[in-house]
Amino acid sequence: MYVEQIMTRAVDTVTADMKLSHAAQVMREKGRRYLPVVDDKNHLIGLFSQKELDRAEPSAITTLSVGEVNYLTSKITVGELMVREVITCSSDTLVEEAGKLIRDKRIGNLPVIDNGELVGVVSETDILDFFLDIMGCGLENTTRIAVSLPNKARALAGLLHKINDAGGYIATVVSPVSHMDSPQRVAIVRYKADSPAEVDNQLRNDGYHLLSEKLAEQ
């Protein structure tokens, strides 16, 4: 799956000449921690975040009056504080590559750029939602099992066939291999069945080791 399938397309943006007070208001009203900064052609020129906003605000021990603080902050523009070197991705970036970039660079989001224009933003929340989706967390009336399998060809396919043969319909499957030379791997499967307890018992009778089991609510 690509970034374009999970990114937020309706992006709240600011301009470099926008006053700090106005940008702060946009962040509060929209509930944003990051705001891409664009020019009149929707080209990304920077990123303004809560961190830059906090850095610009006076500390609690300032001797300035409220009026003086408001006057100073009304003169500061987004362009004076924004981060100019922004890490981005394109809409055809793989979701897992975007997630790795967010984690490795320790950033909260990635502006998505196509043909020089800002077309969306993919955030750490978007990546988490994608992960939850492929894990089937939002599916109702499904049974979730974690099964230990030998790390060899056709082992995973054999398990899925056994679930089907016992009356189960496969909803999601996740079975990462952290180390190719490991003798075992774990398959996390969600499935639907009229009698999930019978399906799991059949798997046990067939010699499968169920590490965990959460039956669907009947």
Phi and psi in degrees as GROMACS dihedral restraints (atoms count N, CA, C in turn):
[ dihedral_restraints ]
;  ai    aj    ak    al  type     phi  dphi    fc
    3     4     5     6     1  -106.3    20    10
    4     5     6     7     1   161.3    20    10
    6     7     8     9     1   -55.2    20    10
    7     8     9    10     1   -37.6    20    10
    9    10    11    12     1   -59.7    20    10
   10    11    12    13     1   -20.7    20    10
   12    13    14    15     1   -85.0    20    10
   13    14    15    16     1   -13.2    20    10
   15    16    17    18     1  -125.7    20    10
   16    17    18    19     1    -8.9    20    10
   18    19    20    21     1   -71.7    20    10
   19    20    21    22     1   158.6    20    10
   21    22    23    24     1   -85.6    20    10
   22    23    24    25     1   122.3    20    10
   24    25    26    27     1   -91.0    20    10
   25    26    27    28     1   -33.4    20    10
   27    28    29    30     1   -83.2    20    10
   28    29    30    31     1    90.7    20    10
   30    31    32    33     1   -98.2    20    10
   31    32    33    34     1   128.1    20    10
   33    34    35    36     1   -81.2    20    10
   34    35    36    37     1   127.4    20    10
   36    37    38    39     1  -127.6    20    10
   37    38    39    40     1   166.7    20    10
   39    40    41    42     1  -132.8    20    10
   40    41    42    43     1   170.0    20    10
   42    43    44    45     1  -113.1    20    10
   43    44    45    46     1   161.3    20    10
   45    46    47    48     1   -64.9    20    10
   46    47    48    49     1   -28.8    20    10
   48    49    50    51     1   -90.3    20    10
   49    50    51    52     1     2.3    20    10
   51    52    53    54     1   -70.3    20    10
   52    53    54    55     1   139.0    20    10
   54    55    56    57     1   -70.3    20    10
   55    56    57    58     1   150.7    20    10
   57    58    59    60     1   -56.9    20    10
   58    59    60    61     1   -42.0    20    10
   60    61    62    63     1   -62.8    20    10
   61    62    63    64     1   -37.1    20    10
   63    64    65    66     1   -68.5    20    10
   64    65    66    67     1   -44.2    20    10
   66    67    68    69     1   -62.1    20    10
   67    68    69    70     1   -40.2    20    10
   69    70    71    72     1   -62.7    20    10
   70    71    72    73     1   -37.9    20    10
   72    73    74    75     1   -65.7    20    10
   73    74    75    76     1   -41.8    20    10
   75    76    77    78     1   -60.7    20    10
   76    77    78    79     1   -43.4    20    10
   78    79    80    81     1   -63.1    20    10
   79    80    81    82     1   -41.5    20    10
   81    82    83    84     1   -67.4    20    10
   82    83    84    85     1   -47.1    20    10
   84    85    86    87     1   -68.5    20    10
   85    86    87    88     1   -36.3    20    10
   87    88    89    90     1   -91.8    20    10
   88    89    90    91     1    -9.4    20    10
   90    91    92    93     1    67.1    20    10
   91    92    93    94     1    37.6    20    10
   93    94    95    96     1  -103.2    20    10
   94    95    96    97     1   143.3    20    10
   96    97    98    99     1   -99.6    20    10
   97    98    99   100     1   -16.9    20    10
   99   100   101   102     1  -135.5    20    10
  100   101   102   103     1   139.8    20    10
  102   103   104   105     1  -132.2    20    10
  103   104   105   106     1   116.9    20    10
  105   106   107   108     1   -64.0    20    10
  106   107   108   109     1   142.9    20    10
  108   109   110   111     1  -105.4    20    10
  109   110   111   112     1   123.7    20    10
  111   112   113   114     1  -124.5    20    10
  112   113   114   115     1   160.8    20    10
  114   115   116   117     1   -96.0    20    10
  115   116   117   118     1  -170.1    20    10
  117   118   119   120     1   -71.9    20    10
  118   119   120   121     1    -7.7    20    10
  120   121   122   123     1  -105.8    20    10
  121   122   123   124     1    13.3    20    10
  123   124   125   126     1    64.2    20    10
  124   125   126   127     1    28.2    20    10
  126   127   128   129     1   -89.3    20    10
  127   128   129   130     1   135.1    20    10
  129   130   131   132     1   -72.2    20    10
  130   131   132   133     1   127.4    20    10
  132   133   134   135     1  -122.2    20    10
  133   134   135   136     1    -5.0    20    10
  135   136   137   138     1   177.6    20    10
  136   137   138   139     1  -177.8    20    10
  138   139   140   141     1  -139.5    20    10
  139   140   141   142     1   131.0    20    10
  141   142   143   144     1  -115.5    20    10
  142   143   144   145     1   126.3    20    10
  144   145   146   147     1  -127.2    20    10
  145   146   147   148     1   174.0    20    10
  147   148   149   150     1   -59.5    20    10
  148   149   150   151     1   -31.5    20    10
  150   151   152   153     1   -63.5    20    10
  151   152   153   154     1   -42.4    20    10
  153   154   155   156     1   -67.1    20    10
  154   155   156   157     1   -37.5    20    10
  156   157   158   159     1   -64.7    20    10
  157   158   159   160     1   -44.9    20    10
  159   160   161   162     1   -63.1    20    10
  160   161   162   163     1   -37.5    20    10
  162   163   164   165     1   -65.9    20    10
  163   164   165   166     1   -30.0    20    10
  165   166   167   168     1   -83.5    20    10
  166   167   168   169     1   -22.9    20    10
  168   169   170   171     1   -76.6    20    10
  169   170   171   172     1   141.2    20    10
  171   172   173   174     1   -63.9    20    10
  172   173   174   175     1   152.1    20    10
  174   175   176   177     1   -74.8    20    10
  175   176   177   178     1   168.2    20    10
  177   178   179   180     1   -67.6    20    10
  178   179   180   181     1   -16.6    20    10
  180   181   182   183     1  -100.9    20    10
  181   182   183   184     1    12.9    20    10
  183   184   185   186     1   -65.1    20    10
  184   185   186   187     1   148.9    20    10
  186   187   188   189     1   -94.0    20    10
  187   188   189   190     1     0.3    20    10
  189   190   191   192     1   -73.9    20    10
  190   191   192   193     1   148.3    20    10
  192   193   194   195     1   -77.4    20    10
  193   194   195   196     1   166.6    20    10
  195   196   197   198     1   -59.1    20    10
  196   197   198   199     1   -41.2    20    10
  198   199   200   201     1   -63.5    20    10
  199   200   201   202     1   -40.2    20    10
  201   202   203   204     1   -67.0    20    10
  202   203   204   205     1   -40.1    20    10
  204   205   206   207     1   -63.1    20    10
  205   206   207   208     1   -47.1    20    10
  207   208   209   210     1   -62.5    20    10
  208   209   210   211     1   -37.3    20    10
  210   211   212   213     1   -64.8    20    10
  211   212   213   214     1   -44.9    20    10
  213   214   215   216     1   -65.2    20    10
  214   215   216   217     1   -45.4    20    10
  216   217   218   219     1   -69.0    20    10
  217   218   219   220     1   -25.4    20    10
  219   220   221   222     1   -72.1    20    10
  220   221   222   223     1   -15.9    20    10
  222   223   224   225     1   -92.4    20    10
  223   224   225   226     1   -19.3    20    10
  225   226   227   228     1   -81.4    20    10
  226   227   228   229     1   138.4    20    10
  228   229   230   231     1  -108.4    20    10
  229   230   231   232     1   161.2    20    10
  231   232   233   234     1   -59.5    20    10
  232   233   234   235     1   -38.6    20    10
  234   235   236   237     1   -61.9    20    10
  235   236   237   238     1   -25.2    20    10
  237   238   239   240     1   -76.2    20    10
  238   239   240   241     1   -21.8    20    10
  240   241   242   243     1  -114.2    20    10
  241   242   243   244     1   -19.5    20    10
  243   244   245   246     1   -64.2    20    10
  244   245   246   247     1   154.7    20    10
  246   247   248   249     1   -82.1    20    10
  247   248   249   250     1   126.1    20    10
  249   250   251   252     1   -92.4    20    10
  250   251   252   253     1   -29.7    20    10
  252   253   254   255     1   -92.2    20    10
  253   254   255   256     1    97.5    20    10
  255   256   257   258     1  -107.4    20    10
  256   257   258   259     1   132.4    20    10
  258   259   260   261     1   -82.0    20    10
  259   260   261   262     1   127.2    20    10
  261   262   263   264     1  -130.7    20    10
  262   263   264   265     1   175.1    20    10
  264   265   266   267     1  -143.8    20    10
  265   266   267   268     1   174.7    20    10
  267   268   269   270     1  -107.0    20    10
  268   269   270   271     1   167.6    20    10
  270   271   272   273     1   -67.9    20    10
  271   272   273   274     1   -20.8    20    10
  273   274   275   276     1   -96.3    20    10
  274   275   276   277     1    16.6    20    10
  276   277   278   279     1   -73.7    20    10
  277   278   279   280     1   136.4    20    10
  279   280   281   282     1   -64.8    20    10
  280   281   282   283     1   143.5    20    10
  282   283   284   285     1   -57.6    20    10
  283   284   285   286     1   -42.6    20    10
  285   286   287   288     1   -66.3    20    10
  286   287   288   289     1   -31.5    20    10
  288   289   290   291     1   -69.2    20    10
  289   290   291   292     1   -39.0    20    10
  291   292   293   294     1   -65.2    20    10
  292   293   294   295     1   -41.6    20    10
  294   295   296   297     1   -63.0    20    10
  295   296   297   298     1   -41.5    20    10
  297   298   299   300     1   -65.3    20    10
  298   299   300   301     1   -37.5    20    10
  300   301   302   303     1   -66.1    20    10
  301   302   303   304     1   -43.0    20    10
  303   304   305   306     1   -61.9    20    10
  304   305   306   307     1   -42.1    20    10
  306   307   308   309     1   -70.5    20    10
  307   308   309   310     1   -48.2    20    10
  309   310   311   312     1   -64.6    20    10
  310   311   312   313     1   -38.4    20    10
  312   313   314   315     1   -88.8    20    10
  313   314   315   316     1    -7.1    20    10
  315   316   317   318     1    55.1    20    10
  316   317   318   319     1    52.5    20    10
  318   319   320   321     1  -119.0    20    10
  319   320   321   322     1   163.1    20    10
  321   322   323   324     1   -91.1    20    10
  322   323   324   325     1   -24.0    20    10
  324   325   326   327     1  -158.2    20    10
  325   326   327   328     1   169.1    20    10
  327   328   329   330     1  -128.4    20    10
  328   329   330   331     1   114.6    20    10
  330   331   332   333     1   -62.3    20    10
  331   332   333   334     1   140.7    20    10
  333   334   335   336     1  -104.6    20    10
  334   335   336   337     1   122.0    20    10
  336   337   338   339     1  -118.1    20    10
  337   338   339   340     1   127.4    20    10
  339   340   341   342     1  -127.9    20    10
  340   341   342   343     1   127.9    20    10
  342   343   344   345     1    52.3    20    10
  343   344   345   346     1    37.6    20    10
  345   346   347   348     1    83.4    20    10
  346   347   348   349     1    -8.7    20    10
  348   349   350   351     1  -105.0    20    10
  349   350   351   352     1   149.5    20    10
  351   352   353   354     1   -77.1    20    10
  352   353   354   355     1   119.1    20    10
  354   355   356   357     1  -114.9    20    10
  355   356   357   358     1    -8.3    20    10
  357   358   359   360     1   174.2    20    10
  358   359   360   361     1  -177.9    20    10
  360   361   362   363     1  -140.2    20    10
  361   362   363   364     1   135.0    20    10
  363   364   365   366     1  -113.2    20    10
  364   365   366   367     1   127.2    20    10
  366   367   368   369     1  -112.3    20    10
  367   368   369   370     1   171.3    20    10
  369   370   371   372     1   -62.2    20    10
  370   371   372   373     1   -30.5    20    10
  372   373   374   375     1   -68.1    20    10
  373   374   375   376     1   -39.7    20    10
  375   376   377   378     1   -61.1    20    10
  376   377   378   379     1   -41.4    20    10
  378   379   380   381     1   -65.2    20    10
  379   380   381   382     1   -42.2    20    10
  381   382   383   384     1   -64.7    20    10
  382   383   384   385     1   -42.2    20    10
  384   385   386   387     1   -61.0    20    10
  385   386   387   388     1   -39.0    20    10
  387   388   389   390     1   -63.5    20    10
  388   389   390   391     1   -44.5    20    10
  390   391   392   393     1   -61.0    20    10
  391   392   393   394     1   -44.8    20    10
  393   394   395   396     1   -63.2    20    10
  394   395   396   397     1   -35.3    20    10
  396   397   398   399     1   -66.9    20    10
  397   398   399   400     1   -46.5    20    10
  399   400   401   402     1   -71.1    20    10
  400   401   402   403     1   -19.8    20    10
  402   403   404   405     1   -82.6    20    10
  403   404   405   406     1    -8.1    20    10
  405   406   407   408     1    74.5    20    10
  406   407   408   409     1    24.0    20    10
  408   409   410   411     1   -65.2    20    10
  409   410   411   412     1   -24.6    20    10
  411   412   413   414     1   -91.1    20    10
  412   413   414   415     1    -1.6    20    10
  414   415   416   417     1   -78.3    20    10
  415   416   417   418     1   139.4    20    10
  417   418   419   420     1   -98.8    20    10
  418   419   420   421     1   153.6    20    10
  420   421   422   423     1    56.3    20    10
  421   422   423   424     1    41.1    20    10
  423   424   425   426     1  -117.6    20    10
  424   425   426   427     1   149.2    20    10
  426   427   428   429     1   -98.2    20    10
  427   428   429   430     1   137.0    20    10
  429   430   431   432     1  -114.8    20    10
  430   431   432   433     1   125.6    20    10
  432   433   434   435     1  -129.7    20    10
  433   434   435   436     1   147.7    20    10
  435   436   437   438     1  -115.2    20    10
  436   437   438   439     1   124.1    20    10
  438   439   440   441     1  -123.3    20    10
  439   440   441   442     1   133.4    20    10
  441   442   443   444     1   -81.7    20    10
  442   443   444   445     1   129.1    20    10
  444   445   446   447     1  -128.2    20    10
  445   446   447   448     1   151.0    20    10
  447   448   449   450     1   -67.7    20    10
  448   449   450   451     1   139.6    20    10
  450   451   452   453     1   -82.7    20    10
  451   452   453   454     1    77.3    20    10
  453   454   455   456     1  -149.2    20    10
  454   455   456   457     1   165.0    20    10
  456   457   458   459     1   -59.6    20    10
  457   458   459   460     1   141.4    20    10
  459   460   461   462     1    72.4    20    10
  460   461   462   463     1    -1.0    20    10
  462   463   464   465     1   -66.3    20    10
  463   464   465   466     1   -45.0    20    10
  465   466   467   468     1   -67.5    20    10
  466   467   468   469     1   -43.2    20    10
  468   469   470   471     1   -61.1    20    10
  469   470   471   472     1   -37.4    20    10
  471   472   473   474     1   -63.0    20    10
  472   473   474   475     1   -41.4    20    10
  474   475   476   477     1   -62.2    20    10
  475   476   477   478     1   -45.8    20    10
  477   478   479   480     1   -64.9    20    10
  478   479   480   481     1   -38.1    20    10
  480   481   482   483     1   -64.2    20    10
  481   482   483   484     1   -38.4    20    10
  483   484   485   486     1   -64.6    20    10
  484   485   486   487     1   -41.0    20    10
  486   487   488   489     1   -63.4    20    10
  487   488   489   490     1   -43.4    20    10
  489   490   491   492     1   -62.0    20    10
  490   491   492   493     1   -44.8    20    10
  492   493   494   495     1   -63.2    20    10
  493   494   495   496     1   -29.6    20    10
  495   496   497   498     1   -85.7    20    10
  496   497   498   499     1     0.4    20    10
  498   499   500   501     1   104.6    20    10
  499   500   501   502     1    12.9    20    10
  501   502   503   504     1   -98.3    20    10
  502   503   504   505     1   145.6    20    10
  504   505   506   507     1  -109.3    20    10
  505   506   507   508     1   118.5    20    10
  507   508   509   510     1   -70.6    20    10
  508   509   510   511     1   127.2    20    10
  510   511   512   513     1  -100.0    20    10
  511   512   513   514     1   -52.5    20    10
  513   514   515   516     1  -143.6    20    10
  514   515   516   517     1   152.7    20    10
  516   517   518   519     1  -138.7    20    10
  517   518   519   520     1   130.1    20    10
  519   520   521   522     1  -132.4    20    10
  520   521   522   523     1   124.3    20    10
  522   523   524   525     1  -149.2    20    10
  523   524   525   526     1    73.8    20    10
  525   526   527   528     1   -71.4    20    10
  526   527   528   529     1   152.2    20    10
  528   529   530   531     1  -118.0    20    10
  529   530   531   532     1   103.2    20    10
  531   532   533   534     1   -72.7    20    10
  532   533   534   535     1   -37.1    20    10
  534   535   536   537     1  -132.3    20    10
  535   536   537   538     1   115.6    20    10
  537   538   539   540     1   -61.6    20    10
  538   539   540   541     1   -26.3    20    10
  540   541   542   543     1   -90.4    20    10
  541   542   543   544     1     4.0    20    10
  543   544   545   546     1   -72.0    20    10
  544   545   546   547     1   140.3    20    10
  546   547   548   549     1   -73.9    20    10
  547   548   549   550     1   -17.6    20    10
  549   550   551   552     1  -128.7    20    10
  550   551   552   553     1   156.5    20    10
  552   553   554   555     1  -140.4    20    10
  553   554   555   556     1   164.0    20    10
  555   556   557   558     1  -116.2    20    10
  556   557   558   559     1   132.1    20    10
  558   559   560   561     1  -109.8    20    10
  559   560   561   562     1   125.4    20    10
  561   562   563   564     1  -105.9    20    10
  562   563   564   565     1   115.3    20    10
  564   565   566   567     1  -123.0    20    10
  565   566   567   568     1   134.4    20    10
  567   568   569   570     1  -111.3    20    10
  568   569   570   571     1   133.7    20    10
  570   571   572   573     1  -144.7    20    10
  571   572   573   574     1   162.6    20    10
  573   574   575   576     1  -111.4    20    10
  574   575   576   577     1   142.6    20    10
  576   577   578   579     1  -160.7    20    10
  577   578   579   580     1   151.9    20    10
  579   580   581   582     1   -68.0    20    10
  580   581   582   583     1   -34.4    20    10
  582   583   584   585     1  -132.6    20    10
  583   584   585   586     1    76.9    20    10
  585   586   587   588     1   -61.9    20    10
  586   587   588   589     1   -32.8    20    10
  588   589   590   591     1   -62.8    20    10
  589   590   591   592     1   -37.5    20    10
  591   592   593   594     1   -68.5    20    10
  592   593   594   595     1   -37.2    20    10
  594   595   596   597     1   -62.2    20    10
  595   596   597   598     1   -46.1    20    10
  597   598   599   600     1   -66.4    20    10
  598   599   600   601     1   -38.6    20    10
  600   601   602   603     1   -64.4    20    10
  601   602   603   604     1   -36.7    20    10
  603   604   605   606     1   -64.9    20    10
  604   605   606   607     1   -38.9    20    10
  606   607   608   609     1   -62.9    20    10
  607   608   609   610     1   -42.3    20    10
  609   610   611   612     1   -62.9    20    10
  610   611   612   613     1   -41.9    20    10
  612   613   614   615     1   -63.2    20    10
  613   614   615   616     1   -28.5    20    10
  615   616   617   618     1   -83.2    20    10
  616   617   618   619     1     0.8    20    10
  618   619   620   621     1    97.5    20    10
  619   620   621   622     1     8.5    20    10
  621   622   623   624     1   -82.4    20    10
  622   623   624   625     1   142.4    20    10
  624   625   626   627     1   -99.8    20    10
  625   626   627   628     1   108.1    20    10
  627   628   629   630     1   -86.5    20    10
  628   629   630   631     1   113.7    20    10
  630   631   632   633     1   -74.9    20    10
  631   632   633   634     1   -32.8    20    10
  633   634   635   636     1  -151.4    20    10
  634   635   636   637     1   159.5    20    10
  636   637   638   639     1  -152.0    20    10
  637   638   639   640     1   127.4    20    10
  639   640   641   642     1  -131.9    20    10
  640   641   642   643     1   104.5    20    10
  642   643   644   645     1   -73.0    20    10
  643   644   645   646     1   150.0    20    10
  645   646   647   648     1   -65.5    20    10
  646   647   648   649     1   146.3    20    10
  648   649   650   651     1   -74.2    20    10
  649   650   651   652     1   124.8    20    10
